[in-house]
Structures are given as C-alpha cells and as structure tokens.
Amino acid sequence: MNSDTAAEDRAFFASLARPAIRDLRAYDPGHDLVALRREFAQRVPQQMLQNELIELGSNENPYGPSPRAREAALAAIDEMYRYPDPRGGDLKRALAATHDVDQSQISLGNGSHELLMHLAQVFAGPGVDVVLPQYGFAVFVIAARAAGANAVIVPALPADDAMPYGHDLDALLAAVTPDTRLLYVANPNNPTGTWYPADAFEHFIAAVPERTLVVVDEAYAECADAPDYASALALLGKHRNLIVTRTFSKAYALAGLRVGYAIGHPELIAILERMRESFNINNVALAAAEAALGDEAYLRTTLARNAEQRARLAEALRERGWRVSPSQTNFLLVEFGGATVAIEAALREAGVVLRPMGGYGLPGHLRISVGDENENRGLLAALDRIAGTVA
Ligand SMILES: *Cc1c(COP(=O)(O)O)cnc(C)c1O
C-alpha cells in the first residue's frame, strides 16, 4: 500500500468516526516492553551487568501478589469454560466488608481505567465541561474527550511548590461552572506522586456544587502513609456527588488481571452499571482479587517494603543531585533537566526501563517505579556508570 492510499484510508475512516474521536490521541503505554525484553534477551550475556531487564516504567508491584491470590487464580482456571459471575458478588461482598459500605455502592471495572472512561461516557458529553488537573492521570483527558465533552485543564501547582506540579484544589474549584458535570482528581496523583491534605479536600468537596460529580482516583491509596493524607471514602456518606475509584493493579500486584472498582452513591452506581459489559471481570481475576483482598498481612508486608525502598531510593537520587518530588505512591518523579533524553536512552541501553514524561508535558523528568532492593541497586549502579558520559 502506498502512502497516498494510506492517507486516503485514514481520512476515510476518520470521516466515519464521531467528531470527538477524530482528534483523540490514544493512551501512551510507554515503551514496547515485549520488544525490549526480546531484544535484551538476544544480547551477548557478558556485555550485560544483569541478565534481565529492570522494568521500572509502569508502577507495577515488584513483590508480586499474595500467594493466596495465585492459588485462587490457578483454581479458577479450571472454570474458564464458564462465564464469570456477571455480578461479581463474592468480590463485592468482600470489598463492602473491607470498606464498610453496601455492595450496592460498588461497581467493578476491567481495571479502574475502564471505570474512569465509563464515568465520562455516562455523565459527560457534547456541551458539557469536564474539569481535570494539568499533570493529572492521562486517562482523565482521554475519558472526557472520548465522551465528546469539553476538557477544562486546570494549571497545576508550580514547580517550586512543596508539592511540585500537584493538584491546585483552589484553582480546580474556581474552574467549576454550572456546565461542569464531572471533575477528576487523583490522590495520590500519577505521574507526580504528590497528594493533597485531607482537610483541604474536605473544604473543596463541600464547596463543589452538587451537580458536579467529583471522581477521586485512589489507585495508590494503600501506599500512602503521610499523616495529612486521608482517603475520600470517609466522606461518601456526606456528599452524594463523590465517587472513589480503586484498583488491584498496584498495592495488590494484579495489574495483569485487570480489576478495579468504584464506590459511590447506590443510585449513581446503578446508573454506571448500565454501561458495564456484563462479564467485564473474568473468573480468574474475580477469584484472585478476592483472595488478595483477604490477605491483609501480605499487603502490609508489601507496603512496608515499598515505603522503605521509596525512602531509600529517593535519598540515593537526591544524594546524586537529582530533584525528587515527594511521593506517597510506588514511584518517584525525578527531574533530570537537559540530560533527561540522554539518561533515559543510556539506561534503556543498559537494560533499565523508566517512563519518559514528554507525553505528560514534563520532558525534563522521568518517572521511576520503586523496585525491590535489587532493582533499585541495579538502577543506581547503571545511573552511576552512565553519569559521566551523558551529563
Ligand atoms: C495505575 C493507575 C490506575 C490503575 O489502572 P488500572 O486500570 O486499574 O490498572 C488508575 N489511576 C492511576 C492514577 C494510576 O496510576
């Protein structure tokens, strides 16, 4: 096919798509890890200081899930010929007990990504504003635009704030108009790692008009241990326009199985459920998530390790002169300035994969997932090896 034909085909199908989709840019998942792994495996082993790629680009949990989750998943494999429970009843019961809410307040998603998209499909559309933070999670703007809504992107806190590039709750509130149906925030936020204090959000949600639904994406809530951090879940009883999303992808280490959930008012959840594909969570995922949720001791151990490694890695990077944002997550946003592109490429060449931040509008930064002790040591050693050559 020549390029004229390709361009004509592209224009043809674009003309058939809804206007909102024509200019939409798909989510950027970062590097092609499958290709990188393959390439890395083919290199001459003695050239390399480690024989496996150190993957610190996707905020995955390096400790893996609870052994109970693995056992439950393996048992559920034998049920693959059956449809999964379309209600996800057992998992919802367990979640309701964990969070002290009613099952009718929970909707399950194929990852919380799906729920963030559905919320906009249900509550936003042409002529409607969706307010979201600059340097917020990339899915927010995709969700708003895919629904045909107007994405109102509110400037983040400045670089020299105590929470660099974090959410500016005052500015977000000021951007809300009678046309704002939906507002997204993430606490803690990806890719900045920052968070906002509990009391600031209490004032914020009390001031947001009730016809604006506030979605708080708490993908990293389990990782947060700062004294001024609090989940928005405690405020659900007070504000019927509040929705909280959570995921099994991060603290519970089940990213590959795709399970997330939203908690909100039962009537809001009932409407959201109309959008859901009946069998959106497969039976292996349902079983594994329920088992993972039940293993609190394992979760606590994982989180303690993450907190310890997060502090150590941040300190080690700061000692080397790099600016590291405060983080309540399982990753660090690090400023490498003019050396960013060269450092990222050299690290990748050395087998360490980080996430470039150009797509987020932070081209002088890299996002580094906090690995286990070995991975972090490997990253720092590779950084030290390349330091003289790229700076
Ligand atoms: C990783 C992440 C998610 C989780 O996505 P899943 O679809 O549940 O895997 C949601 N929000 C933020 C901010 C994230 O970083």
The ligand as an SDF file (V2000), in Angstrom:
LIG
                    3D

 15 15  0  0  0  0  0  0  0  0999 V2000
   -2.2210    2.6990   37.5390 C   0  0  0  0  0  0  0  0  0  0  0  0
   -3.2920    3.7180   37.6990 C   0  0  0  0  0  0  0  0  0  0  0  0
   -4.6250    3.3630   37.6030 C   0  0  0  0  0  0  0  0  0  0  0  0
   -4.9820    1.9180   37.5460 C   0  0  0  0  0  0  0  0  0  0  0  0
   -5.3570    1.4930   36.3930 O   0  0  0  0  0  0  0  0  0  0  0  0
   -5.9750    0.0310   36.2740 P   0  0  0  0  0  0  0  0  0  0  0  0
   -6.7880    0.2160   35.0600 O   0  0  0  0  0  0  0  0  0  0  0  0
   -6.8140   -0.2390   37.4930 O   0  0  0  0  0  0  0  0  0  0  0  0
   -4.8300   -0.8920   36.1420 O   0  0  0  0  0  0  0  0  0  0  0  0
   -5.6040    4.3130   37.7840 C   0  0  0  0  0  0  0  0  0  0  0  0
   -5.2650    5.5740   38.0730 N   0  0  0  0  0  0  0  0  0  0  0  0
   -3.9980    5.9530   38.2260 C   0  0  0  0  0  0  0  0  0  0  0  0
   -3.6880    7.3320   38.6330 C   0  0  0  0  0  0  0  0  0  0  0  0
   -2.9710    5.0340   38.0170 C   0  0  0  0  0  0  0  0  0  0  0  0
   -1.7100    5.4030   38.1250 O   0  0  0  0  0  0  0  0  0  0  0  0
  1  2  1  0
  2  3  1  0
  2 14  2  0
  3  4  1  0
  3 10  2  0
  4  5  1  0
  5  6  1  0
  6  7  2  0
  6  8  1  0
  6  9  1  0
 10 11  1  0
 11 12  2  0
 12 13  1  0
 12 14  1  0
 14 15  1  0
M  END
$$$$
